[in-house]
Amino acid sequence: MELNKLLDEYKEVTILMIRSVEDDKKIELLLEKRQEILNRISVECDGKSIIDINEKRNEINQYEEQLYSLINNKMLEVKKNIKKIKESQVVYNKYADFNGNSMIFSTKI
């Protein structure tokens, strides 16, 4: 397969990954497909032809940066949600401990 076609296919898979991340869908299969394309590029194409195609590489790099940014933002959102859940669990446990061990005038009831 020609290098331009492989790069177009790689770009399309990257765009699909961006859409999937935006829609909170899984991207494992797309990652595998993209890796297969990279493997085919490394086997079928020589280094000189890869270097000669700068315009495609720049376009692909823009999509790569967008995907990287989206994935990092999603990870930060998940981390914030996990932190909120942990904090609410700590607050609940402290409240339960406070109410479970009621003391009146230093005497346990």
C-alpha positions as CSV (number, residue, x, y, z in Angstrom):
1,M,0.0,0.0,0.0
2,E,1.2,3.5,-0.8
3,L,2.5,5.7,2.0
4,N,0.0,8.4,1.4
5,K,-2.9,6.0,1.8
6,L,-1.4,4.6,5.0
7,L,-1.0,8.1,6.4
8,D,-4.6,9.0,5.4
9,E,-5.8,5.9,7.1
10,Y,-3.8,6.7,10.2
11,K,-5.2,10.2,10.2
12,E,-8.8,8.9,10.0
13,V,-8.3,6.5,12.8
14,T,-6.8,9.3,14.9
15,I,-9.9,11.5,14.1
16,L,-12.2,8.6,15.2
17,M,-10.2,8.3,18.4
18,I,-10.8,12.0,19.1
19,R,-14.5,11.6,18.5
20,S,-14.6,8.5,20.8
21,V,-12.8,10.3,23.6
22,E,-15.2,13.3,23.3
23,D,-18.1,10.9,23.5
24,D,-16.6,9.0,26.4
25,K,-16.3,5.8,24.4
26,K,-13.5,3.2,24.6
27,I,-10.6,3.5,22.2
28,E,-8.7,0.3,22.7
29,L,-9.6,-1.2,19.3
30,L,-8.8,2.1,17.6
31,L,-5.4,2.1,19.4
32,E,-4.7,-1.4,18.1
33,K,-5.7,-0.5,14.6
34,R,-3.5,2.6,14.6
35,Q,-0.6,0.5,15.8
36,E,-1.2,-2.0,13.0
37,I,-1.0,0.9,10.5
38,L,2.3,2.1,12.1
39,N,3.7,-1.4,11.8
40,R,2.7,-1.6,8.1
41,I,4.3,1.8,7.5
42,S,7.5,0.7,9.1
43,V,7.6,-2.6,7.1
44,E,6.4,-1.3,3.7
45,C,8.0,2.2,3.4
46,D,11.5,3.3,3.5
47,G,12.7,6.2,5.8
48,K,13.3,8.6,2.9
49,S,9.7,8.5,1.7
50,I,8.4,9.1,5.2
51,I,10.7,12.2,5.7
52,D,9.6,13.6,2.3
53,I,5.9,13.9,3.3
54,N,6.0,16.9,5.7
55,E,2.5,18.3,5.0
56,K,0.8,15.1,6.0
57,R,2.9,14.8,9.0
58,N,2.1,18.3,10.2
59,E,-1.7,17.6,9.8
60,I,-1.3,14.3,11.6
61,N,0.7,16.0,14.4
62,Q,-2.2,18.5,14.9
63,Y,-4.6,15.7,15.4
64,E,-2.2,13.9,17.7
65,E,-1.8,17.0,19.9
66,Q,-5.6,17.4,20.0
67,L,-6.1,13.7,21.0
68,Y,-3.3,14.0,23.6
69,S,-5.0,17.1,25.1
70,L,-8.4,15.5,25.2
71,I,-7.1,12.4,26.9
72,N,-5.3,14.4,29.5
73,N,-8.4,16.5,30.2
74,K,-10.5,13.4,30.6
75,M,-7.9,11.9,33.0
76,L,-8.0,15.1,35.1
77,E,-11.8,15.0,35.2
78,V,-11.7,11.4,36.4
79,K,-9.0,12.2,39.0
80,K,-11.1,15.2,40.3
81,N,-14.2,12.9,40.6
82,I,-12.2,10.3,42.4
83,K,-10.9,12.9,44.8
84,K,-14.4,14.2,45.5
85,I,-15.7,10.7,46.1
86,K,-12.8,10.0,48.6
87,E,-13.5,13.3,50.4
88,S,-17.2,12.6,50.7
89,Q,-16.4,9.1,52.1
90,V,-14.0,10.6,54.7
91,V,-16.7,13.1,55.7
92,Y,-19.3,10.4,55.9
93,N,-17.1,8.2,58.0
94,K,-16.2,11.0,60.4
95,Y,-19.9,11.9,60.7
96,A,-20.8,8.3,61.3
97,D,-18.1,8.0,64.0
98,F,-19.2,11.2,65.6
99,N,-22.8,10.0,65.8
100,G,-22.0,6.4,66.6
101,N,-20.1,7.3,69.8
102,S,-22.4,9.7,71.5
103,M,-21.1,11.1,74.7
104,I,-23.0,13.2,77.3
105,F,-20.9,14.9,80.0
106,S,-17.9,12.6,79.3
107,T,-20.0,9.5,79.9
108,K,-20.6,7.0,77.2
109,I,-24.2,6.1,76.6
